[in-house]
Amino acid sequence: QVQLVESGGGLVQPGESLKLSCAASGFAFSQYVLAWYRQSPGKERTLVALIRPFGGFTMYADSAKGRFSISRDDDKSTCSLQMNNLKPEDTAVYYCGAVRSTSQYWGQGTQVTDSP
């Protein structure tokens, strides 16, 4: 059974940090592109960051560059998103996803709220 379980969300104040984690099981984790997306109320789900397999090439949305860092641990089948200097506009539900060819899996999401 495929599972992606996010954790680490919460309520923070502007300028604080959070680290989101995604624990995966049930598929060939090391062969998948891993990504973090986010969705705010009334808005579309958008890409925050991704990391490719076999070398770990990373890509970030402009809003995340310089503040967020994505990483993966293929031995533990986990993916993390370190978020620094959080802003109110980062408030959203954050989803972990794994994509390979025509296969994609998603977690249930974790809420991040940045409120003064």
Backbone bond lengths (Angstrom), bond angles and torsions (degrees), N, CA, C in turn:
res aa  C-N    CA-C-N  psi(-1)  N-CA   C-N-CA  omega(-1)  CA-C   N-CA-C  phi
1 Q - - - 1.454 - - 1.526 109.60 -
2 V 1.335 115.71 126.50 1.453 120.63 -179.62 1.521 109.89 -77.40
3 Q 1.318 115.46 133.81 1.459 120.51 176.60 1.514 110.30 -140.85
4 L 1.322 115.17 139.14 1.456 123.56 168.79 1.511 105.74 -130.34
5 V 1.322 116.39 120.72 1.458 120.28 -175.78 1.517 108.97 -124.74
6 E 1.328 115.22 115.45 1.469 120.93 178.37 1.522 110.46 -87.31
7 S 1.310 114.71 151.65 1.458 121.15 174.31 1.521 108.98 -152.82
8 G 1.319 115.26 166.49 1.451 120.17 174.62 1.512 115.83 104.28
9 G 1.320 117.03 -5.08 1.452 118.86 178.39 1.515 111.72 -69.95
10 G 1.323 115.60 170.90 1.451 119.25 178.90 1.505 112.37 167.35
11 L 1.313 114.93 -168.53 1.456 123.08 -179.42 1.520 108.85 -103.66
12 V 1.316 116.11 125.35 1.459 121.14 179.40 1.518 109.47 -133.26
13 Q 1.322 115.01 168.54 1.454 120.86 174.52 1.526 109.10 -102.32
14 P 1.312 117.11 158.86 1.475 119.73 179.02 1.523 111.77 -52.83
15 G 1.328 114.30 136.62 1.449 120.51 179.82 1.513 114.94 92.56
16 E 1.312 116.87 -13.08 1.458 120.08 -179.75 1.532 111.03 -83.20
17 S 1.320 114.85 176.09 1.462 121.10 -176.45 1.527 110.79 -122.82
18 L 1.317 114.49 155.40 1.458 122.60 172.33 1.516 108.31 -143.55
19 K 1.324 115.88 150.81 1.454 120.41 172.98 1.512 108.65 -122.31
20 L 1.311 115.26 117.69 1.450 121.18 176.56 1.519 109.66 -91.48
21 S 1.310 115.77 143.53 1.457 121.02 177.46 1.518 110.21 -126.61
22 C 1.312 114.46 150.76 1.468 121.31 179.09 1.526 107.28 -133.14
23 A 1.296 116.07 118.76 1.459 121.54 178.90 1.524 108.58 -104.45
24 A 1.327 116.17 126.63 1.467 121.20 -174.73 1.520 111.77 -117.41
25 S 1.317 115.01 154.70 1.458 120.65 175.22 1.519 109.17 -159.51
26 G 1.320 115.49 157.77 1.456 120.76 173.01 1.515 116.38 91.32
27 F 1.320 118.13 6.07 1.466 120.52 176.41 1.534 108.85 -153.95
28 A 1.336 115.79 171.79 1.467 121.70 -175.87 1.526 110.24 -77.83
29 F 1.290 115.43 75.61 1.468 124.00 -171.15 1.537 112.64 -49.63
30 S 1.310 117.35 -45.51 1.462 121.43 -172.66 1.525 112.75 -64.97
31 Q 1.315 117.63 -15.55 1.464 121.06 -177.11 1.526 112.89 -97.30
32 Y 1.305 116.80 0.92 1.460 121.43 -174.36 1.521 112.78 -104.54
33 V 1.333 115.44 144.60 1.451 121.06 164.56 1.527 107.32 -70.06
34 L 1.311 116.48 133.06 1.460 121.59 178.59 1.522 108.85 -111.10
35 A 1.309 115.30 141.83 1.453 118.89 -176.20 1.520 110.86 -144.67
36 W 1.313 113.86 152.94 1.459 121.76 169.25 1.528 107.98 -114.26
37 Y 1.309 115.09 128.28 1.451 122.59 174.53 1.528 107.74 -117.39
38 R 1.310 116.09 164.35 1.451 119.81 173.84 1.518 110.18 -141.80
39 Q 1.319 113.95 154.71 1.459 120.04 -179.55 1.517 109.50 -142.88
40 S 1.331 114.57 124.67 1.456 121.57 175.84 1.518 108.61 -98.63
41 P 1.339 117.82 157.54 1.471 120.08 179.56 1.521 112.01 -54.54
42 G 1.324 116.32 129.41 1.454 121.18 177.93 1.510 115.31 78.66
43 K 1.322 116.74 3.52 1.465 120.17 -178.95 1.530 110.54 -120.95
44 E 1.322 115.07 162.34 1.458 120.27 178.24 1.535 110.39 -76.05
45 R 1.319 114.42 157.23 1.457 119.78 174.15 1.523 108.45 -72.28
46 T 1.317 117.00 130.62 1.467 120.84 -177.22 1.525 110.67 -126.61
47 L 1.313 114.02 152.12 1.457 120.46 179.72 1.519 110.44 -71.80
48 V 1.321 116.08 135.21 1.459 121.84 174.11 1.532 110.00 -102.68
49 A 1.319 116.01 -49.51 1.466 120.33 -178.24 1.517 109.01 -161.55
50 L 1.327 115.60 154.71 1.456 120.09 173.88 1.517 109.81 -142.53
51 I 1.319 114.25 158.55 1.465 120.38 177.59 1.521 108.10 -139.93
52 R 1.305 115.69 129.26 1.449 120.91 -177.53 1.525 110.93 -85.84
53 P 1.335 116.31 160.70 1.466 118.89 173.74 1.515 110.80 -79.12
54 F 1.302 116.67 171.74 1.464 122.98 172.28 1.521 112.24 54.54
55 G 1.279 116.47 62.47 1.459 120.31 177.44 1.502 113.15 129.35
56 G 1.340 116.41 -25.88 1.451 119.79 171.87 1.511 116.22 74.86
57 F 1.323 117.57 28.90 1.469 119.31 174.67 1.520 109.04 -56.20
58 T 1.335 116.24 134.94 1.464 121.18 -178.89 1.518 111.64 -118.81
59 M 1.310 115.04 155.06 1.449 121.51 177.49 1.517 108.05 -144.86
60 Y 1.340 116.48 142.41 1.452 121.20 -176.06 1.521 111.40 -130.79
61 A 1.311 115.04 147.70 1.458 119.58 169.08 1.523 108.15 -66.40
62 D 1.318 116.63 153.10 1.460 120.08 -179.21 1.531 111.35 -55.73
63 S 1.314 116.61 -36.13 1.462 120.92 -178.10 1.526 112.45 -68.06
64 A 1.331 116.21 -19.19 1.463 120.63 -176.88 1.531 113.31 -101.56
65 K 1.307 116.89 -17.23 1.462 120.27 -176.26 1.517 111.61 -59.80
66 G 1.332 115.46 132.04 1.448 120.66 178.11 1.518 114.64 84.13
67 R 1.343 116.89 -11.79 1.471 119.72 -179.25 1.528 112.71 -119.36
68 F 1.332 116.23 -33.93 1.461 120.93 -176.25 1.527 110.17 -109.49
69 S 1.319 115.02 151.97 1.465 120.21 177.85 1.528 109.15 -141.00
70 I 1.319 115.42 124.75 1.455 120.56 179.02 1.525 109.38 -101.10
71 S 1.322 116.03 144.29 1.459 120.61 178.54 1.528 108.91 -147.57
72 R 1.317 114.59 164.72 1.467 119.52 179.37 1.523 109.27 -140.14
73 D 1.316 115.05 149.70 1.450 122.06 174.12 1.525 106.40 -127.46
74 D 1.310 115.80 98.97 1.456 119.49 -175.45 1.532 112.01 -68.87
75 D 1.321 116.91 -26.76 1.473 119.13 178.19 1.521 111.24 -66.72
76 K 1.325 116.22 -33.89 1.464 120.83 -178.54 1.525 112.96 -101.82
77 S 1.339 116.02 -2.56 1.474 121.01 -177.22 1.523 111.36 54.88
78 T 1.308 114.58 49.69 1.460 119.72 178.43 1.523 110.62 -129.77
79 C 1.302 114.63 154.54 1.452 122.46 176.33 1.524 107.65 -134.80
80 S 1.312 116.79 138.99 1.456 119.88 -177.10 1.522 110.73 -126.95
81 L 1.311 115.01 154.51 1.452 121.56 173.88 1.522 107.40 -131.38
82 Q 1.325 116.05 107.73 1.456 121.71 176.00 1.516 108.09 -86.11
83 M 1.317 115.94 122.32 1.464 120.54 -177.72 1.516 109.10 -118.60
84 N 1.316 115.60 118.37 1.457 121.60 -179.56 1.524 110.18 -113.50
85 N 1.325 115.22 160.19 1.461 121.21 177.52 1.535 111.19 49.07
86 L 1.309 114.92 53.19 1.456 119.60 -176.67 1.517 111.74 -65.35
87 K 1.322 115.33 147.70 1.455 123.04 -178.32 1.528 109.50 -123.15
88 P 1.330 117.52 158.46 1.473 118.99 178.41 1.525 112.88 -55.34
89 E 1.322 117.29 -33.19 1.465 119.61 -179.97 1.522 113.39 -72.31
90 D 1.323 117.88 -6.42 1.468 120.72 173.89 1.524 111.67 -82.43
91 T 1.304 116.91 -7.04 1.464 120.79 178.80 1.523 110.35 -60.17
92 A 1.330 115.83 123.84 1.458 121.03 -176.92 1.521 108.98 -178.64
93 V 1.309 115.08 171.17 1.464 120.75 166.00 1.524 106.94 -89.71
94 Y 1.315 116.07 128.56 1.458 121.95 -177.68 1.529 109.20 -104.71
95 Y 1.331 114.11 130.18 1.454 121.18 -177.10 1.530 110.54 -116.93
96 C 1.287 114.98 138.69 1.452 122.37 173.40 1.520 108.76 -97.12
97 G 1.333 116.22 135.73 1.456 120.07 179.87 1.515 111.53 -135.55
98 A 1.317 115.38 153.34 1.463 122.22 176.67 1.518 107.80 -129.60
99 V 1.323 116.52 128.42 1.467 121.19 -174.05 1.520 110.05 -131.95
100 R 1.338 114.63 136.21 1.462 120.25 172.73 1.509 107.58 -153.77
101 S 1.302 115.96 118.44 1.460 121.35 179.79 1.530 108.67 53.22
102 T 1.307 118.38 -119.10 1.460 121.13 -177.64 1.530 112.31 -95.17
103 S 1.320 118.35 3.07 1.464 121.88 -179.65 1.512 110.15 -99.71
104 Q 1.315 116.25 133.75 1.455 120.12 173.13 1.520 109.53 -146.81
105 Y 1.313 113.70 141.73 1.453 121.05 -178.74 1.519 108.91 -130.76
106 W 1.336 115.34 147.32 1.462 120.30 -176.60 1.516 110.98 -135.70
107 G 1.311 114.63 148.18 1.442 120.22 173.01 1.514 110.90 -86.59
108 Q 1.323 115.31 -179.54 1.461 121.39 -177.64 1.521 113.14 -86.08
109 G 1.310 116.81 -12.84 1.452 120.06 176.73 1.512 113.44 97.70
110 T 1.323 114.74 155.29 1.464 121.51 175.41 1.525 108.05 -136.60
111 Q 1.312 116.26 136.01 1.460 121.41 -175.22 1.517 111.22 -82.30
112 V 1.315 115.03 132.03 1.462 122.19 171.84 1.524 107.17 -119.76
113 T 1.308 115.56 124.48 1.456 120.90 179.96 1.517 109.16 -125.90
114 D 1.331 115.11 122.80 1.455 121.39 178.35 1.524 106.89 -112.88
115 S 1.289 115.93 108.07 1.454 119.73 -175.47 1.518 110.42 -134.35
116 P 1.350 116.75 130.74 1.478 119.28 179.73 1.523 111.82 -60.28
